Amino acid sequence: TTLNTTIRRLKRDGAPGFDGWTFQLIRQLFEQDMALINDDEPSEDAVLLIAFITHALAGRMPFSSLWNTSRMVLIPEWQPQKKTWKHRPLAIGTAWYRLIGKAALAMLGDSVGRKLAPCQLAVGIPDGISVGAKLLQHVREDPDNAILSLDISNAFNSLRRNCTLEGLREHAPSLIPFYKWSYSNPTQ
């Protein structure tokens, strides 16, 4: 059931990684099987896909550096102070790697979200973005309040990986093998 829901929720317009696979291709690959996917008698293809995801989440997939390879895209951003364009790099991982992450989120997102609430509104919080927007609107209505927006340069590399690992130990220990598999080797 989780696999069926995860595949159905894949965005059709998701960008491909370096390998060319897209969410739309994955959906088309399993489109006929999606109607047949059930918990009692999954199709052979569904069993293979479940095994693939299970091996990845357990950190047992070979060639992690290939699965984790990204395609780099430069996103133009207008710099009004300098009156010039700046190009920010964006890494796009493979659709298969992102599918594994979405399956993990589908399986664990609700329980992790409840553990982390109310400190975060993204994981496992239904309509969390709307909650955050409404909260900001409410804060903004009071002239004594201030809202600070931060854009941290190189934000993804500013948090030490052992801090993330400690958070996983506390809130989602079943993801530790996948985390170690994902970050044990440099990516290309």
N, C-alpha and C positions, 0 to 999 in steps of 0.2 A: 504494500500500500504506500509506504514511504517513497519507494523508488518510482512508482507510478506518478505520485503527486510531484515529486522532484522533476521528473522529465517533462510533465505537462507545464510546469511553471518556468521552464527554460525560455528565456527571451529569444524570439525569432531573429532579432536584429543584432544579437551579440557579436562583437568583432572577433575574427579568428586570431589565434596565436600564430607562432611561426610555422606550425604544421599545416595550416589551412583548414583544420576542422572548425566547424561552427556549431552553436547550439541547434541551429535549424537542421544541420546534417544529422546530428545525434538524434534529434526528435524524429526525423524521417526514417532513420535506421530502425528505430523501435516503435514507429507509429502503429504498425499492425499488432505488435506484441503488447502495446499499452492496454488495449482492450482485454487482452488475455492475462495480463499480470494480476495475479491474486496471491494471497498468502498461502493458500492451501496447495495449489498446483501451478507454480510459476513455470513459464515456458523455458526452454533450454537457453535461449538468448538472455532472458531475465536472470537465470541462475548464473550465467557467465558474467553479466554486468554486476550482479551482487557480489560475486567472488572478486572481481576487479576492485570494486569500491572497498570491500572488506579488507583485502590485502593491502591496499594503499593506507587505509585508516590504521591498520595494525603495523604500518611501517615496514612491510615485507615486499614492497614492489622493487624489482631491480631497476637499475639505471635512473636513479632519482634525478640526476643532473639533466637527463633528457626530458623527463616529465615536467621538470620545473623551468625549462628554458622559456624565455619570453621573447616577444617581438616588441621592439622599441618604436614608439610613435612620438613625434614631436607635436605638441599642442601649442598653437600660437596664442599668446596673451598680450594684449595691448598694455603698455606701460605709460599711463597718462603723464606722470611727472617727467619722464624722459622723452615723451613723444616718439616712442619707438616700440617695435614688437620684440618680445622675448619668447623663446621657445622652451617649453617645459617638457621634459621627457616623461612618457607614460609607458610602463611595461604592461603588455597584455599577455597573460599566461595562456596555455593551451585550454581549449574548451573541456578536454577530459579532466585536467587538473581542477578547473573551476567546478565541474560537475561533482567531483569528489567532495570539494568544500561545501557545495550546496546540499549534498546528501548528508554530510556531517551536521550542517546547520538544521536540516529537517529533523534529524534524529535527536539532537541535543539542545537546539536553540531555545526551546521553551523552558527547560529546566535551568539552563545557564542564565537565561534572561531573568527568571524569577530570583535566582541567587544574587544577581548583580543589581537588580532594581532597588531603589529608584536612581541609582548613580549613573545608569546608562539607559538610552531609549532606542537602541538599534537592534540588538539581538533578542529575539523571542518576545518582543513587546508589540502586540498588535497595534498598528497605526501609530507607532512611537514617534515618527517624524511629525505627525499632526499634533501630538501631545507636546512635543518640544516647541513647535511653532506657536501654539496657543500660550504656553508658559512664557515665551519671550514677548508675545504681545501684551500679556498681563503685566510683566515686569516693566515694559516700556511705557505703559500708561501712567505710572507714578513718576513724576519729575525728579524725585529724590533718588531713583534707581539709575544705575549705569549698566550698560552691556559692553563687555570687552570681547572683541573678536580677534583671535590670534591665528596667524598663518605661520607655522613653524617651518623654517627652511629645512629640507631633508628630514621631514617628520618621521618617516618610516624607519630611518636609521638612527633616530635620536633615543630610542628606547632600547635598553640592553636586552638581549634575548633571554638572559637568565631571569629577568623580571617577568617576562611573558611565561617562561617555564614555571615560575613560582605561582603565577596566577592560574595556570592550567592544573598544577598539583592541587590547588585549593578548590577550584570550581569545575574542572572538566578533565580529570585524570585520564579518562579513556582516550583523549586526543593527544597525549604526550608522545606515543609512538609515531603518529602522523606528523606532529610538529618536528620531532627530531629527524624524521625521514626528509621532511621538506627543507630543513635548514642545516643539515649535516654537511652538505657540499655546496661550493659556490655555484651559482647559476650562470648560464650564458645569456 
